[in-house]
């Protein structure tokens, strides 16, 4: 299969993010070979960049989704114009097969891959659309997102057909169990890594305390990184149950702007007080307090970014892998596994632990799921009972 490149006589577009894209008329898609020529278009876009932006506008209310979808769309747009020398709206099924191989190894790396250890702003000239080759799971996710985009552009009357439709295969029914989680052995190793982090300097001590608080939040509450970023300590509040016992709760605004109440167990509140004392704050927050759930090192009172929290989590997993490798032998497999883990694995780890010991209705409500798998969506559990069961059966065990 020929790997087409732009003709030397044609201008080559600059490698730039979607919002800065400037394509010559020959590559902007205004005359793409896959453009719909008949019927009435449902969007006003006359070129590929505007069409992609029209599709992305549907996801502005969910920043994580928008960022993920924009990333895949701009990668394909840049690859099509720079590597294939054709507009996105001229791509064929065969082109997409080549692109799939490209995702597994974006070459030339100096053109497509960010320099190791750097994270540039999207406006920086050193910005690149890839951090490295995509794992098979990320390749599949990219295909799903792009298929969604192409299908929408067809339905909008912008494209005549979906070049990915020939690649669609009926997927086997998903297994009911989550596999991307830490088993008890690995979870114990991660906790040990955190508990043995250096504390010789003030900065080290504050960082170790912050890491312990972050992992307590992610595991005991089953939070997503975006929920740690977007919520504050003012979400903690206490109330007395029917038996007169005071219980703490954490109100979270999560995915889809849905609000849920998470039991703040005694163990979590101990960790919260520990972290707040380290930051020079009163042990417990007051109602409406704006202090972010996780703070930078030092005196700044701002929320950390999603990428910063992601790096903290990955650092802990990398430290754990290094400790395991020092033991050699069978521990290499465990080290490789924990290196693959992400913050979302902790949410799955929390959910798996809860599901092993708790009423599934309580697990659903704690994690903010719409239903228990695909079962009865009208199940309901009382909050006090859910708090008691979470308190007694879901612990971190520092």
N, C-alpha and C positions, 0 to 999 in steps of 0.2 A: 504494500500500500504506500503510495507516494506521500511523503511528508511535505506538503506544499509550504512555500515561504512567500512572503510578499515580493513581487517583482521589484528589481532594483530601480525601475523607472517610476514606481509608485511611492508616495510618501508613507513612511512607517509611523504609525501613531506612537505617542509617548506612553510609557507605562505609568499610569496615574490612576488614583481611585476614581470611582464612578462619578462623584460629584465634580471632579476636575477634568473629566474625560473631554477631549476635543478631537473628533475624528474627521478626516477628510470626507468629502461627499462620496467618494468611491467605496468607503468602508462604513459609512454611518447607517446603512440599512434603508435609506430612503428608496432605493431601488433593489432591495434584496430579492433574490430569486425565489424565496419562500414567502414573500409578502402576499397577503390575500388581495386578489385583484377584483373580486366581485362581492356584492353585498355591502351593507352599511356597517362601518366600523363602530364599535361601542366606546372607543377611546380616541382622543384627539391626536395622539402621538403620530408623528410622521417619520421618526427615526428610531433606531434601536435603543439608544440611551433613554429617550423620553418614554418609550414603551416599558422598559424595565423599571423606570422610576414610577410609572403608573401602577405597575404590579406591586412594587414595594410599599407604595402608599397605604395599602390595605393593612400593613403590619406596624404602622407607626405607634400604635397604642401599646405594643409589647416590644420594648427595646431589645431584649435578648433575641427574640425571633427575627426582628428587623435586621440586626447585625449579622446574624447567621445567614439569612437569605441574601442580603446584599453581598456578603463575602463570596458566596458561590456564583451569583450572577456576574459580578465584576470580574472574577477569575476567568469565567468562560468568555465574556466579552473581550477581555484583553488577549486571551489566548487566540481567539478566532481572528482578531484583527492583526496581531503581531506575528503569530506563528503560522497561521493558515492563509493570511492575506485576504480575508473575506469578511463580510459583515456577519454578525450573529444571526441575522434573518436569512442568511444564505447557507447556513450549516446543514449538512446532510447526516443521515444515519451513520455513514462511514466516517465522517468527521468526528462524530461523538465517540466512536470506538477508539479512534486515535487519542482523543482527549482523555478517555478513561485511563489509557496507559500513561499519559502525561501526568495525571494526578498521582500516580504511584511513584513518579520520579521526575519532578519538574526541572527540566534542563533547557538552556544552561542555567545552572544554579545562581550565578552571579546576577543574572537578569531577574529571576523569579523568586529567589529565596532570601529572606531577611538574614543579615549577618548574625552569626551566633552570639547570643547574649544581649542582643539589642532589641528594643521595642520602640519603633519610631512612630511619631504622629503621622496621620494619614496625609498631611500636607508636606511632610519632610521628603526631600528628594531621594533619601535612602530608603523610603518606604517600599516594601515588596509585598505581594499578595499571599505569599506562602511562608510558613515557618520551617517547612521541610516537607518530605514526602508524606502523603496521607496514608494512614493505616486503612486496611480493607473496610473496616466499619465506617470510617470517615468518607471513603470513596462511595460506599453505598448511600450514605446520607446525602452526599453531594448529588448523586443521581436522582434521589427522591425529590430533593428541592428543585432541581432543574426541570424534572418532568412536570412538577406542579406549575412552574413558571411557563413552560412551553404550552401546556394544556390551557392555562388561563389566557395566554396571548392568542391562541386559536379561538377560544370562546369569545374573546373581545373583538374578533374580526381583524386582528393585526397580522397574524400568520395564517397561511393556507393549511399547514399541517404541523404535527408534532414529530420532529425527527427522532425523539426518544421513544415513541410509541411502539416501535418494532422491538425495542429491548425489554419491554415490560413482560414480566413473567409472573404467573400466579405464585405468590409467596406462600410457603408452608405456614400453617397456623402456628403462631408464636407459642413457645413453651410457656407454661404458666409460672415457671419459677424464674427469678432474677439471677443471672449468673455474674453480673458485674458488681460484685460486692466483696468485702473482706470477710473471710471465714474467721472463726474465733482465734485460730493460731496467729494469723496476720494482724488481726485487730489488737491482740495482746502485744505483738511486737511494736505496732505503731504507738500504743500507749506508753510502752517502755521508752521508746525514742523520745517522746515528749517529756516524760518524767525525768530523763537523764540529760536534757539539754543544758548547756553551760549557763551558769548564773554568776560568774565571777564579777562582771561589771554591771553597772546600773542598767545599761542598754540591754545586755544579755538577759538580765533578770526580768526586765519589762517585756522583752520579746517572748521569753519562755512562758510568762504568765499569759500573754496575749494568745499564744498558740494553744495553750491549754483551754482558755475560754472559748476560742473559735471552734475547736474540736468538740467541746462540750455542747455548744450551740448546734453544730451540724449533726451530731449524733443523738443527743437527748431530745432535740426538737425536730430532727429530720428536715432541717431547713435547706433550701437551695441557696447558692452563693448570692443570687440576685436578691433574695429575701433578707440576707444579712446586710447587704448594701443599702437596701431601700427602706429599712425599718429602724426605729430608734428605741432606746431604753424606756422611753415614755410609754411603750406598749405593755410594759409589766404593770399589773395591778393585782390587788388581793381582794377577796371577798369571803364571807363566811358561808359555809354550806348549811344544809338542813340540820346538821348535828351541832352547829355552832363552831365548827373547826375552820380556822382561817386557811385559805388556799390561795396560792399565787398562780396567775395565768399570764400568758404572753399573747397579745393580740397582734397578728401578722397580716399585712396586706400582701398577698402572694400573686401567683400566676393568674393572668386574666383579671387583675384588680379584685380578686375575691378575698374576703376577710375570713380568717379562721382563728379560733382560740386554741392555744396549745397549753396543756398542763405544764406549769413551771414547777417541777418537782423540787423537793428539799435539796437534792443533790445539785440541781441546776442553780438554785438560789445561793447555795454555798459558794459555787464557782463564780457567780455574778458578783457577790460581795467581795470575794478575793480579788477579782479583776478590778473592781471599782476602787478598792483601797489602794491598789498598786498605782492607779491613776490619780490618787488624791481626792477621790469622790466619796460621798456618804455611801454606806454599804448598799442601800436600796434606793432605786430611783423614785421620783415623785411623778404623779400623774401629769402627762403632757410634756415631760422632759424631752428635750431635743437631742440629747447626747446619742450619737450613733451607736449601734450595737458593737461595732469594732472600730478602734481608733488607731491612728498612726503612733509610732514611737515619739515621745516628747509631749509637748503641751498643746499641739493642734487639736481642735475639736471639729474635725471633719470626717466624713465617712471615707473608708478606703474604697478604691475602685475594685471592680470585679476581677480585673487582671492581677491586681496586687494580692488579693485574697487567694486567687488561684495559685500564684507563685509561692505563697506561704505554705499552702497545702502540699504542693509538689515538692517543696524543700523537705518537708517532714517525710514524705514517702521516699525521697532520694536518700535521706539519712538512714531510714530503715533498711533500704536495699543494701546500702554499704555495710551496715552492721551484719546483715544476714550473709553477705558474700565473704566476710571475714571468717565465717565458720566453714566455708567450703562445702563440697559434696552436694547433698540433696537441697541445701539451702539456696543454691543458685536458682532453682525453679521458683521458690518463694520470692526471691529478690526480683526476678524478672516480672513476676505477677504484680508485686506492689508498685513497681516502677510504672506500670500501665495505669494505675488507679488515678482517679480524679476526685474532686470534692463531691461529685454526684454519687460516687461509689459509697460515700459515707451515708448519704440519704438511703440508698438501697440497703446498706448494712443495718441502719436503724430500722427500716421497714421489715427486713428479714427477721431481726431479733424480736421486734414487737409481734410479728405474725406467729412466731414460734410459741409465744406465751400469752397472748392477749386476744380478746374478742376482735374479730376482723373489722367490726363496725367502729371500734375505737381506733384501730390502726388507720382506717380510712379517714376519720375525722382529724386525727393528729397530723397526717401528712397532707391533708387537703385534697384528697382524691374525690372525683365526682361520684364514683361508685366502687363497689368491691368487684374488681375485674369487670365482668359484664352481667353481674347478678343484680338482684333486687335493689333498685335505686331508692326505694322508699324506706329502707331500714333506718332506724334512728336509735341513738343511745343518749342517755341523760349525761349531762356534763359532769356532775359530781361522781358518778360511777366511773366515767372514763378517767377522771383525775386520779381516783383511788387506784385503779388498775394500772395506770401508767406509773404512778408513784411506787407501787409495790413490785412491779414486774419488768420495768425497763430502766436499767441502771448502767452507768459507765464504769464504775468501780475503780476510780483513780487510786 
